[in-house]
């Protein structure tokens, strides 16, 4: 009997520690989640060891509910690390978020919450690597969660964006070449101890992982793959700015005031078969701002944004979503467009806080986003941001360190590798 109980306990332990962390999307009453390190706009936080981490969000129920936070450390593949909390966190978590303020002079009441780490309870995060921040309520139910990374810069990472050498996709894809300069660091058996992650526009959902060094030359590791490290390039994001909630603009056709403001955007068209046109954007990000008050955190209004897309009805099993960092690139019912048989348009009203937003339309089949972009198209000239993360687990070590990062924009894209 004791043996059976031990086996059950061992099985439970292995199951828990093999489960990969998944982000929990925010519920409909949690809006405008902004998560960032030292960047101007909200995006996937990639911060250096010792730098602050910032989270803010709105609860549009507006009843000053109590929210708490919890932080966990994870391996490269997002399985839980074996580190005890005291090894990666100085102080405590599982504490209430005390910094909150109610909205002022807005039609939509909401409570705005802010969390910064370090703070008086959580004084430092001590290890590099992957982390998960969970926000939960008084019933200990997870409301939403977000991933972030902390790096300790031990190696330098060179990133270069190239046109793919695959002639089938030469007009549609961008390939990433990587050079890791180890400096004086001794990396043992890099094929086994080094792991690499490549991000396009800070979107974890479309990242490329499990890429191993291809060559080792002196103190450099080189990744000269083509197909393995190539992304569909997509197209520039659409955008709108409603910082003046009452004004029509070149993106907002007209404004209507009912219970809340309604902003009706000009219609968008399918661009897959058109010629590429450069349009500066925030690579999918958003920024909260308003002209109706001095503090956008609590003075910005919420408005119903009416999207509409001229596009033929997709086959059965395929759906179109509005997509961007405003909801962490999540496919959910609230961003799923409805085809209007009468107007023959895809339409969607979406409640968003005033600001400047990037968005695009993506197609999902049976709930899974297609890799290519049948609505926006894929053009090798598209301006994208690529980030490379280098993880290392030394022989005998107990967790995956994030030892270096590199970044590049595709504005410098080339047909040939330059280094």
N, C-alpha and C positions, 0 to 999 in steps of 0.2 A: 504493500500500500504506500509506504514511504517512497519507494522507487517510482511508483506511478505519479505521485504528487510532485516529485522532483522533476520528472519528465514534463509534466504539464507546466510547471513554473518555468522551466528552461524554454519550452516552446513559446510561451507567452512573451518571455524576455526577447527571444530572437525575432518574433513577429513584430513587436513594438520597435525594435532597433533596426528593422529592415524596411520599415515604412518610410516613404519619402514625404517630406513636408510639402503640402499643397497650400497655396494661398486661398483663403476664404473670401469671396467677393463681398463687398459691402451691401447690406440690405437697402431697400428703396428709401428708407428714411434717413440713411447716412449719405451725405452728399459732399462733393468738393474735397475729397481726400487728397491732400498735398503731402508728399513725402520726399524729402530731399536732404542733401548734405550741404555742400558749399556751392550749390548751383542756384541760378536765378529763378528757374522754373522747377516745378515738381517733376521728378523723374526717378527711375530706379536708383536709390542711393548707393553710390560707390565711394566710400570715404576712407581716408587714411587713418591709421591707428592714432587715436587721440583727438580726432576732429569731432565736432558735434553732429548729432543726428536730429532732424526736426520732423514732426508730424503734426498736421492740423486737419480737422474735419468739422462738418456741421451736422447737427441733429435737427431735422426740420420739424420734429414733434415739438421741440422747444420747451421741454419741461425740466431742464437742468438734470437730466438723468446722470447717474453715477457710472463712470467707465473706469476700467483698470487695465493695466498693461503687463505683459509677460514677455520675456526674451529668452530664446533658446538658440543654442549653437549647433551647427550642422556641418556634415562633411561635404565634399565637392559634389556628390550626387544627391544631396539634400536628405540623406538618411541622418538620424540624430547622432551627434558625436558622443563619445564616451566621457567627455570632460564633465566633471562636477561643476555646478553653477558657480561655486566659489573660485574655480580656476579661470573662468572667462568673464566674470562680472564682479566688480567691486561695489559693495553695498547690497541693496536688495531691489527686487522687482515685486510683482504681485501687489502693487500699490495703486491707489486711486489717482486719476488725473485731476489735479486741483485747479489748473489754469483753464477757466472757461468763462465766457461772456455771452450775454444775450444780444441778439441783433437790435439795432436802434433805427427807428423810423423806416421800417421795411414792411411791405405788404405781407410777405411770407415770414412768419416768426421762425427763428431758429436759434439754437445754442451753438456757439463756436468754441471748439476745444483745441488746445495746443499742448504739445508735449515736446520737451527738449531733453536729450540725453548727451552729456551728463547733467544730473540735477542733484538735489539734496539727498535723494534716496538711492539712485543709481549713479554712483560717482565716476565710474569708468567701465568701459569694455576693454578687456585685457588681451584678447587674442585676435589674430586675423582670421579670416575665413567667412563662411556663410552664416547668416543669422535670420531668424524669423521673429517678427514683432507681432504679438497677438493682442487685440483689444477685446475685452470681454465685459459682461454686465454683472449686476449684483447677483444673478442666479448662476454665475460662473459659466455662462454660455458664451462661446466665441461669437463676437459680432462681425469682425473682419480681421484679416491678417495680411501682412505685407513682408516680402523678403528684402533683405539688404545685405551688402557685403562690406567688409573692412579689409584693407590691404596694408601690408608692411613692405615698403618698397625696398626689396633686397636685390632685384635684378631690373634691368632696363628692357623695355619691350618696344620694338619698332614695328609699326603697322603700315602696310601699303595696300591701296585699293587698285585693283587691276581689272581690265576687261577679261572675261573668261576666254579660255582658249578653245572651248567647245563651240564649234561653228553652229551647232543647232541653237545655242542660246546666246550667241555673241551680241545680239541686240538687246537682250533681256536681263542678263545677269552681271553681277559684280563679284569678283573673287578677291580673297584676302590673303596676302602674303605676310608672314610673321618672322621676325628675327629676335631672339631672346639673347641678350648679352649677360652672361652670368657673372662677369667681373671676377672678383676673387673668391666667389662662392664655389664650393665643391658640391656638385649635384651627383649623387650616386645613382647609376642606372636610370637615366631620365626616361627611357621608354616605359618604365614601370612606376616611377615616382612622380612624374610630371603629368598634370592634366590641364587641358586648355578649354576655355569657353569663349565663344565669339558672339557678340551681341550686335544687332542692327537696330539703331534708334532706341536703345535702352529697353528693348522688348524681350523679356525672358521667354515669352511664349514661342518666339521664332528663333531662339538661339541655336547655335551649333555647338555640340559638346563632344567629349570623348575623342578629341583630336590629339594625336601623339606627335612628338617631334619627328621630322622626316630625316634630317641630317644633323650630325654633330661635328662642327668644325672648330677646333681649338676650344675657346670658351664661349662659342655661340651655338645655339640651337636654331635650326631653320625649318620653317614650314612652307613648302613650295607646292602644296597641293593646288588643284584647280577645282575639280568637282566637289571634293569633300568640304572645301571652305568657301563655296560660292552661294550667294543669295540672289533670289529674284529681286530686281532693283526697285520695283514698284514705280510710283510717280510722286510728284510733289503733293503734299496734303492740301485739301481745301481748307479754308479758314473763314472765320467771321469774328467781328469785334462789336460787342454791344455795351461797351463801357458807358455810353450815353443811352440809357434804357428807352428813351422816348423818341430817338431819332432813327429815321431810315438812312441807310448807307449804300455803298456800292455792293454790299453783300446781303443787306437786309432790305427786303422789298417794301414792307410796311409793318407798322406796329399797331397793336390793338390792346386796350386796357379793359379787362373783364375783372374776375376776382384777382388775377395776377396779370402782369404784362405778358403779351404773346408777340414774339418776333418771328415773322414769316420770311425765311430766307429765299433768295432767288434760287430757282431750280438748278440742279447740277445735271450734267450729261455724261454719258459713257465716254471715256477717253482712250479706250484700249486700241482703237483703230485710227487715232489722230496722231499728229506730229507732236513730239515732246516740246513743251514750253516751260522754261524755268520760271519758278515762282518762289520767292524767299519764304521760308516757313520756320517753325520751331521743331521740326522733325517729330511731329505728333504730340508735342507738349501743350500746355495751356497755362495762362496766367490770369489770376483773379484781379480785376480792377474796376473802378467805377468813377464817374464824374458827379455822382449824386451825394457824395460824402467824403470825409477826409480819411476814413479808415475802411478800406475794402473788406477787411475781415468781418466787420459787423454792420457796415453801411451798404454793402452791395446787395442788390435785389436778386431774387430768383425769378426767372422768366421761362415760359414755355417756348422752346425753340422748335420751329416747324421746318423739318427737312423734307425735301422732295427730290426724287431722282427719276430722270427719264431713262428707262431701261426696259427692254422686253422682259416679260414674265419668265422667271427662271423655271427649269424643269422641276417636277415633283421631287421632294427631298432636299432641295436647295433653298437657302434663305439668304437675304441680304441684311447686313448689320452696319450701323454707324460705329466707327472704330477709331480709338485714339487713347491717349494716356489719361483723358478725363475720367475714365473708369478702369484704368490699369489694363487696357487692351483686353477686356473681358467680353466674351460673347454671352449676352444674357437677354431675357425677354424684353427688358426695358429699352434695349437698343436694336431690337429686331424690327425691320420695316415691314409694313403691310402693303400689299399690292392693291391699289384702288382700280377696280374694273372700269369704273365710269371715267376717271381721268387718265387711266392707263399709266399711272405714275406709282412709284414706291414712295410711301409717305410715313413720317414718324414725328410725333411731338415728344420732346424730351425736356425735362425740367433741369435747368442749369443755372449756376450762379453767374452774375455778370462778369465778363472778361473777354480775353482773346483766346480762341480755341482753334486748334488744328484737328481735322478729322478726315477720314476717308471711308469709302464703302468697300466692304469685303464680302465674299461669298463663302458660306459654309455649307457643306454637304453632310447631311445626317449629324449636324452639330459640330463638325470638325472643319476648321478654316482651311480653304484651299491654299496651297503654297503660292501659286501664281495669282495674278490680279486681273480677273476677266473684266472688271469694270474700269479701274483706273489705268490698266495696262502696266507693262514692265519695260522700262527704258534704261539703257546702260548709263545715260547721262544724268540720271536722277541724283540729286544731292542727298546723301545719306551719311549718318554718323556711325562709325564702327568702333567698338570697344573690345579689347582682348584681355582676358584675365588668365593669369598663370598660377596654378595651384601646385603645391609640393608637399609630399609626405615623406620625410626622411625615414630610412630604415629604422624600425623600432618605435617610430613616433606614434602618437595616439590620435592625431587629428590632421586635417588637411589645412596647411597654411596657404594664404593668398599672398604670394611674394612679389607680384608685379602686375602692372596694368599698362596698356598702351591704347592710343586713340588716334583715329584718322578720319578725315572727311573725304568723301568721294569727289569733291571739287578738284582734287589733284589726281584724278584717275588717269592711268597710263595704259598703253598697250603692251609695254614691256616692263619687266622688273628693273628698278634703278639701282639696287644695292645688293 
